[in-house]
Amino acid sequence: MDQLKKESPDILCLQETKAYPEQLEKGLASPKGYMTYWNNPERKGYAGVAVFSKKKPVSVEKDFPPKGFDTEGRALILDYKDFILMNVYFPNGRMGPDRLEYKMEFYDAFLEFADGVKNRSIVICGDLNTAHKAIDLARPEANEMFSGFLPEERAWMDKFVDHGYVDTFRHFNAESGHYSYWDFKTRARERNVGWRIDYFFVTGKILPRVKSAFIMPEVMGSDHCPVGIELS
């Protein structure tokens, strides 16, 4: 809450919320000055996304087609009239072959949905659970056989970009050493042995309005740190 008050973002997107809003104190579930939107999973204590917004969107949708494909509360789609915001928590594929298969199916279903509204200006944010290029993780060679940096996952990221979605951070910054996730168990954050798996992508229509894209590694409280963009 202190960080929210300090930064005062117009829109805050959260992934892996886990808690239902009714489980939270009112001030946390509905911070003053914000309208809040939640997509809660069927399985409690797992996944989930939320958006806190100062401006009321025209419409809010949970999930994307096909209906019933995702029961884990992984997406919120908010229409702000001049752009569509998609807040997505993409699956992790490390729990076994079945989860990796589901992750790839989720990727494909999401891309089909996003392409279907690509005539609009789109902002896509979230934890994609994949580092796109070798520059996006500290130890690429050691992780080539693990989900999060598998060839098929990276190939899908290539396809995603080829479909016209721009990685806003890389649009401004081509340097290595910038990460958004660090493993707690190995105290990787202290050594900056991290992964950049949290992104903001935009379509070409809205790209000229992106004035900056940033990562905030100094903000503690999670194994991830906030990432963001500023739109004119």
Secondary structure as UniProt FT lines:
FT   HELIX           2..7
FT   STRAND          11..15
FT   HELIX           21..23
FT   HELIX           26..29
FT   TURN            32..33
FT   STRAND          35..39
FT   TURN            44..45
FT   STRAND          49..53
FT   STRAND          59..62
FT   TURN            67..68
FT   STRAND          75..79
FT   STRAND          84..89
FT   TURN            94..95
FT   HELIX           97..116
FT   TURN            117..119
FT   STRAND          122..127
FT   HELIX           134..136
FT   HELIX           141..143
FT   TURN            144..145
FT   TURN            147..148
FT   HELIX           151..162
FT   TURN            163..164
FT   STRAND          165..167
FT   HELIX           168..172
FT   STRAND          181..182
FT   TURN            184..187
FT   HELIX           188..191
FT   STRAND          194..195
FT   STRAND          198..203
FT   TURN            204..206
FT   HELIX           207..209
FT   STRAND          210..215
FT   TURN            217..218
FT   STRAND          227..231
//
